[in-house]
Amino acid sequence: MSYKANFRVWRGDVDSGELRDYTVEVNEGEVVLDIIHRLQATQAPDLAVRWNCKAGKCGSCSAEINGRPRLLCMTRMSTFSQEETITVTPMRTFPVIRDLVTDVSFNYAKARKVPSFTPPEGLKAGEYRMQQVDVERSQEFRKCIECYLCQNTCHVIRDFEDNKEAFSGPRYLMRIAELDMHPLDVADRQKAAQDEHGLGYCNITKCCTEVCPEHIKITDNALIPMKERVADRKYDPIVWLGDKIRRRK
């Protein structure tokens, strides 16, 4: 069964733009990305939208639908009423390039600042050994498709542009937490998380977890445990003393 849906889509570039109204045909089983493609094919051939896999695994088609950060390809039209006007806008946290396409280079810059896995000196490839329980602890975080919806919805950088310099956002704090959990990683992730990536800015509102399309418990399983380890190291006298002794050795 098909029907006509009312869409309001943001059109413009970094300098100016506006919401434009369209009426587009919708067929049973379609997602918002299908409608955006039909809109391109029939009414707005110059509409810019970023997409790739259309299967919720590449993270390319991130946008905001009725004000909520979502993947266009994973948002079914059946979740909206036929009378509802559906508003599609670009991610608000990042600069607009054109229409629904934003400049997400902020995220790549932050990614480059996270040192890669650092094994103990002298440990050769093939000599790595881990317990299954250690593998399972961080396996969840490997599901991240880097759609940057968590980055977009995090109010620390969404509402305060000045924080972008000091705060890496939930995606990369999660990456640091994952490495800190690794039993063979010897880099000082806790100090880096606090001093270089702005862990203290996070006030664990769980907005990042709520929009994650992979249902990763970013706050509960990565950010809060990381905060606890950092706090223990800084304020627990026994942990602080042990850390000092280890450094002296």
ZATIPA-635734 format. One line per field, with one value per residue: y, z, x of N, C-alpha, C in turn. Coordinates in steps of 0.1 Angstrom, whole numbers, plus 2048, in hexadecimal, padded with zeros to 3 digits. Example, Ala and Ser with C-alpha at 12.3 -4.5 7.8 and 13.67 -1.06 7.14 Angstrom:
# residues 2
nv = [7C7:7EA]
nw = [84E:847]
nu = [884:880]
cav = [7D3:7F5]
caw = [84E:847]
cau = [87B:889]
cv = [7DF:800]
cw = [84E:84F]
cu = [884:881]
//
This chain:
# residues 249
nv = [7F4:815:838:85C:86F:88A:89C:8AF:8BE:8C7:8DF:8ED:8FD:903:91E:927:91D:90A:8FB:8E6:8DD:8BE:8A6:884:864:846:824:804:7F6:806:81B:83A:842:837:847:860:85B:857:870:87E:873:87B:896:8A6:8A7:8B1:8AD:8A8:88B:875:853:82F:811:80A:7F9:7FD:7FB:809:823:83B:84A:85C:872:88B:883:890:89E:88C:87B:863:845:848:831:81E:826:820:827:81F:826:83E:852:854:86D:87E:897:893:89D:8A2:8A8:8B3:8A6:8B7:8BF:8C0:8D2:8DD:8D1:8CE:8CE:8B0:8A7:8A6:8B4:89F:89E:8A5:88F:87D:88A:889:86D:868:870:85D:846:827:804:7F9:7E2:7D0:7D7:7C4:7AF:799:796:77D:774:77E:77A:775:774:766:774:78E:794:795:7AB:7C2:7BE:7C6:7E2:7E1:7E0:7F8:80E:826:83C:854:85E:85D:870:886:88A:88F:8A6:8B5:8BC:8C3:8D8:8EA:8F9:900:8EC:8D8:8D7:8CD:8B6:895:886:86C:856:853:853:83C:82A:82E:824:80A:801:806:7F1:7DC:7C0:7BF:7D8:7F3:80E:82E:832:83D:855:863:864:875:88C:893:88D:895:888:88F:8A2:894:88D:877:873:861:865:85F:843:83E:845:833:81E:805:7FC:7FE:7FF:819:82C:81E:808:810:82D:834:81F:826:840:839:82B:83F:851:841:83E:858:861:84C:843:82B:820:835:836:81D:820:834:825:812:822:82C:814]
nw = [800:7F7:7FE:801:80F:825:824:833:82B:831:81E:811:817:827:82B:829:82C:82A:835:820:812:807:7F5:7F4:7E6:7F8:7FE:80A:824:820:828:837:827:80E:806:805:7EF:7DB:7DB:7D1:7B7:7AC:7B2:7BD:7B1:7B8:7D2:7EE:7FE:815:811:812:817:81D:830:84B:854:84C:855:848:841:854:865:86F:87A:87E:892:8A0:8A3:88B:876:854:844:855:861:861:84D:856:871:874:872:857:853:85E:85D:852:85D:850:857:856:86B:888:897:888:86E:851:831:818:815:822:829:83E:84B:859:862:87A:88A:87F:884:8A0:8A3:89A:8AF:8C2:8CE:8BF:8C7:8DF:8E5:8FF:901:8ED:8EA:8D2:8B2:8B1:8CA:8DA:8F5:902:919:915:922:923:908:903:912:904:8EB:8E4:8DD:8C5:8B3:8A9:88F:888:882:88D:89B:8B6:8BD:8B1:8C0:8DA:8F2:8FC:8E8:8D5:8DD:8E5:8D5:8DA:8EA:8DA:8D4:8EB:8F2:8E9:8E4:8E7:8D5:8D2:8EC:8F4:8E4:8F0:909:903:8FB:913:922:917:91E:915:90D:912:913:923:927:938:942:92B:922:934:934:919:909:915:927:93F:938:931:93C:940:935:925:90B:8F5:8F4:8F0:8D5:8C6:8AB:8AB:8C4:8D9:8FA:902:916:92F:92D:924:928:943:953:94B:956:971:975:970:984:99B:999:99C:9B5:9C8:9E3:9E6:9CD:9C0:9CD:9C6:9AB:9AA:9B5:9A1:98B:994:994]
nu = [808:807:80D:80B:824:82D:849:863:880:8A1:8B2:8CF:8EF:90F:90D:8F2:8CF:8B0:891:87F:860:853:83F:83D:83D:836:83E:834:848:85F:87B:888:89E:898:883:890:8A1:88D:883:899:89A:882:87B:88F:8AB:8C4:8C8:8DC:8E8:8F8:901:905:906:8EB:8E2:8E5:8FF:915:914:911:8FA:8F1:8DC:8C3:8A3:884:890:89F:8BE:8C5:8CA:8C3:8BE:8B5:89E:87E:862:849:849:83F:821:809:800:812:82B:84C:86A:88A:8AB:8CE:8E9:8ED:903:91A:92B:918:91B:90C:8EA:8DF:8F7:913:932:946:960:96B:969:97C:993:994:996:9B0:9BF:9BE:9D3:9DD:9D8:9EE:A05:A19:A3C:A52:A41:A37:A26:A0D:A12:9FF:9E8:9C8:9AD:98D:978:983:983:968:960:967:95C:943:946:952:93F:939:92F:937:926:922:90C:90B:91E:913:8FB:905:903:918:92A:918:909:91C:933:94D:957:961:97C:988:97A:974:95E:943:948:964:96E:963:972:98B:986:981:99B:9A8:99D:9A9:9BE:9D8:9E0:9F6:9F7:9F1:9D2:9BF:9C8:9CB:9B1:9A4:9B4:9BA:9A4:98D:97C:970:95D:946:926:917:8FC:8F0:8E7:8F5:8F5:8DA:8D5:8E4:8E8:8F1:8EB:8FE:909:914:918:914:925:93D:945:93D:94B:965:967:965:97D:990:989:98F:9AA:9B3:9A8:9A5:9B8:9C7:9C8:9D4:9EE:9F8:9FA:A0E:A24:A27:A2E:A47:A56]
cav = [800:822:845:868:874:898:89D:8BC:8BA:8D3:8E1:8F8:8FA:908:92C:929:911:90A:8EE:8E6:8D3:8B5:89B:879:857:83C:817:7FB:7F0:80F:822:848:844:834:853:86A:857:85A:87F:882:86E:881:8A4:8AE:89F:8B6:8AB:8A0:883:86B:846:825:803:809:7EE:800:7F6:812:82F:847:852:862:87F:88C:881:896:8A3:881:875:855:841:848:824:815:82C:81B:830:81A:82B:84B:852:859:87C:885:89D:88E:8A7:89C:8B2:8AE:8A5:8C5:8C1:8C2:8DD:8D9:8D3:8D1:8C6:8A7:8A2:8AF:8B2:897:89D:8A6:881:877:891:883:85F:868:874:851:83C:819:7F9:7F9:7D6:7D1:7D7:7B7:7A5:797:791:76F:771:784:771:77C:76B:768:77E:79A:797:798:7B8:7CD:7BA:7CF:7EF:7DF:7E1:806:810:834:844:860:862:860:87D:891:88D:893:8B5:8BC:8C3:8C7:8E6:8F3:8F7:902:8DF:8CE:8D6:8C5:8AA:88C:880:85E:84B:851:84F:82D:824:82F:81B:7FC:7FF:805:7E4:7D1:7BC:7C0:7E6:7F9:81D:834:837:844:863:869:866:880:898:896:88A:89C:87E:896:8A9:88B:88C:86A:874:855:869:858:835:83E:846:82A:815:7F7:7F9:7FC:806:822:833:815:7FE:816:83A:833:818:82E:84B:833:828:84B:856:839:841:865:864:841:843:81F:81F:840:832:812:826:83B:81B:80C:82C:82C:809]
caw = [800:7F6:802:7FF:81C:825:828:834:82A:832:812:812:819:833:82C:82B:828:82F:834:815:813:7FC:7F6:7EE:7E7:801:7FC:816:827:81D:833:833:81D:802:803:801:7E2:7D2:7DA:7C8:7AA:7A6:7B4:7C2:7AD:7BD:7E1:7F2:80A:815:815:80B:817:81F:839:859:859:848:85D:83F:83F:861:864:87A:875:888:89D:8A7:89B:886:868:84A:83E:860:866:859:84B:85E:87E:873:86D:849:853:864:855:857:85A:84F:858:858:879:88D:89E:87E:863:845:824:810:817:82D:82A:847:84C:866:863:889:890:87B:88B:8AD:8A2:898:8BB:8CB:8CA:8BC:8D0:8E3:8ED:906:8F9:8EB:8E7:8C4:8AC:8B3:8D8:8E2:8FB:909:91E:90E:929:91F:8FA:903:918:8FA:8DE:8E1:8D8:8B7:8AA:8A5:881:886:87C:894:8A1:8C5:8BD:8AE:8CB:8E6:8F4:900:8DC:8CD:8E2:8E9:8CA:8E0:8F0:8D0:8D5:8F7:8F4:8DD:8E2:8EC:8CD:8D4:8FA:8F4:8DF:8FA:914:8FE:8FB:921:927:911:927:90F:909:91D:913:92E:921:941:943:91E:921:93C:931:90B:902:91B:92E:94A:933:92F:948:93F:933:91D:8FE:8EA:8F4:8EB:8C6:8C0:8A3:8AE:8D2:8E2:906:902:923:93A:92C:921:92E:952:958:949:960:97E:976:971:992:9A4:997:9A1:9C2:9D1:9E8:9E4:9BE:9BD:9D2:9BE:99E:9AC:9B6:994:983:99A:990]
cau = [800:80E:806:813:829:832:857:869:88E:8AA:8BA:8D8:8FD:915:90A:8E4:8C7:8A2:889:876:856:851:836:844:836:83C:839:835:855:86A:882:889:8A7:891:87B:899:8A5:882:883:8A4:897:876:878:89A:8B7:8D0:8C8:8E8:8E7:903:8FC:90D:901:8DC:8DF:8E8:90C:920:913:913:8EE:8ED:8D5:8B9:895:87C:899:8A6:8C8:8C2:8CE:8B8:8BB:8B0:892:873:857:83E:84A:838:813:809:7FD:81D:836:858:875:898:8B5:8DB:8EE:8EE:910:925:928:911:921:901:8DD:8DF:905:91B:940:949:96F:96E:96B:988:99E:995:99B:9BE:9C5:9BE:9DE:9D8:9DB:9FD:A09:A25:A48:A58:A37:A36:A19:A0B:A14:9F4:9DF:9BD:9A2:980:971:988:97F:95A:95E:968:957:937:94A:957:933:937:930:93C:91B:924:900:90E:926:909:8F1:90B:901:925:92F:90C:904:927:93D:95B:95C:966:98A:98C:972:974:951:941:94D:972:96F:960:97E:996:981:983:9A9:9AC:999:9B1:9C8:9E6:9E3:9FE:9F6:9E9:9C6:9B7:9CD:9C8:9A2:9A1:9BC:9BB:998:982:973:969:951:93B:91E:910:8ED:8ED:8E1:8FD:8F0:8CC:8D4:8EE:8E0:8F6:8E7:909:907:920:919:914:92F:94A:948:93C:956:971:967:968:98B:997:987:996:9B8:9B6:9A3:9A6:9C6:9CE:9CB:9DE:9FB:9FC:9FE:A1B:A2E:A29:A36:A55:A5D]
cv = [80C:82E:850:86D:882:898:8AC:8BA:8C7:8D3:8EE:8F4:901:917:92F:91D:913:8FC:8F0:8DA:8CB:8AB:88F:86C:84D:82F:80E:7F6:7FA:816:831:84A:841:840:85F:867:85A:869:884:87E:876:890:8AC:8A7:8A4:8B5:8A3:898:878:85E:83C:818:801:7FD:7F0:7FC:7FF:81F:83C:850:858:870:881:88C:885:89A:898:87B:866:852:841:83A:81B:81B:829:826:82C:81F:839:849:858:868:884:88B:899:898:8A0:8A7:8AC:8AD:8B3:8C9:8C4:8CC:8D6:8DB:8D7:8C8:8BD:8A2:8AC:8AB:8AC:896:89F:899:87B:87D:88B:875:85E:86A:868:848:82E:810:7F9:7ED:7D8:7D0:7C9:7AC:7A4:793:782:76B:777:779:779:771:76F:773:78C:79E:79C:7A6:7C3:7CA:7C3:7DC:7ED:7E0:7EF:808:81F:83C:852:866:865:86D:888:894:891:8A2:8BC:8C3:8C8:8D6:8EF:8F1:8F8:8F5:8D6:8CD:8CD:8B8:8A2:886:871:854:848:84F:841:825:823:825:80D:7F8:7FD:7F8:7D9:7CD:7BE:7CE:7ED:808:822:83A:840:853:86A:86D:873:88D:89D:895:88F:893:886:89E:8A1:88A:881:86B:869:859:862:84A:835:83E:83C:81F:806:7F3:7F7:805:80E:827:828:80C:804:823:83A:82B:81F:839:845:830:834:851:84E:83C:84E:867:859:841:837:81D:829:83C:826:817:82D:830:815:815:82C:820:80A]
cw = [800:7FA:800:80D:81A:82B:829:835:829:825:814:814:826:835:82F:827:82E:82E:829:816:806:7FF:7EE:7F0:7F0:7FF:809:817:825:82A:82E:828:80F:7FD:7FE:7F3:7D8:7D0:7D0:7B9:7A4:7A7:7B7:7BE:7B3:7CC:7E5:7FF:809:819:80E:80B:818:827:847:85E:855:850:855:83F:84C:85E:870:874:881:894:8A4:89E:898:879:85F:845:849:866:85D:858:853:86C:87F:86E:85F:849:858:85A:85A:853:85B:84E:85A:867:87D:892:894:873:857:839:81A:813:824:830:833:847:85A:868:872:88E:88C:882:899:8AD:8A1:8A5:8C5:8C6:8C9:8C8:8D2:8EB:8F5:8FD:8F9:8E9:8D8:8BF:8AD:8C2:8E1:8E8:903:90E:917:914:925:911:8FB:909:90D:8EC:8DA:8DA:8C9:8AE:8A4:896:87D:87E:882:89A:8B0:8C6:8BA:8B9:8D8:8E8:8F8:8F4:8D3:8D0:8E5:8DF:8D0:8E6:8E7:8D0:8E0:8F9:8E8:8DA:8E5:8E3:8D0:8E3:8FC:8EF:8E9:905:90F:8FE:90A:927:922:91A:922:90B:915:91D:91E:929:92B:942:936:91D:928:937:922:904:909:922:939:945:932:93D:947:93E:92B:910:8F3:8E9:8EE:8DC:8BF:8B8:8A5:8BD:8DB:8EE:909:910:92E:939:929:929:93D:958:956:953:96E:97F:977:97F:99C:9A4:99D:9AF:9CC:9D6:9E5:9D5:9BA:9C1:9CA:9B0:99F:9AD:9A9:98B:987:995:981]
cu = [809:806:810:817:82E:840:85B:878:896:8B2:8C2:8E6:902:911:8FB:8DC:8B9:89C:87F:86D:854:846:83B:83C:83D:835:83B:843:861:86F:884:893:8A1:889:884:89E:89A:881:88D:8A0:88B:875:885:8A7:8C4:8D1:8D4:8E5:8F2:8FD:906:906:8F2:8D9:8E3:8F5:918:920:913:906:8E9:8E7:8CC:8AB:88C:884:8A1:8B1:8C6:8C9:8C2:8B4:8B5:8A3:886:867:84A:83E:843:82A:813:806:808:827:843:863:883:8A2:8C3:8DF:8F2:8FC:91B:921:921:91A:916:8F5:8DF:8ED:90D:929:943:958:973:971:978:994:99F:99A:9AA:9C6:9C5:9C9:9D8:9DD:9EA:A00:A16:A31:A4E:A4E:A34:A28:A18:A0C:A09:9EB:9D5:9B3:995:978:976:984:970:957:95E:961:94B:93B:94F:94B:931:939:934:932:91C:917:902:915:91C:900:8F8:90B:90E:92B:923:908:90F:932:94B:960:962:975:98F:985:971:967:950:948:95C:976:96C:96C:989:992:984:992:9AE:9A8:9A2:9BD:9D7:9E9:9EA:9FD:9EE:9DC:9BE:9BB:9C9:9B9:99E:9A7:9BB:9AD:98B:978:96A:95D:945:933:914:901:8E8:8E6:8E8:8F8:8E3:8CC:8DD:8E6:8E5:8F2:8F3:907:913:923:91C:921:93D:94D:947:948:963:972:96A:977:994:996:98F:9A5:9BC:9B3:9A4:9B5:9CD:9D2:9D6:9EC:A00:A01:A0C:A26:A31:A31:A45:A5D:A61]
//
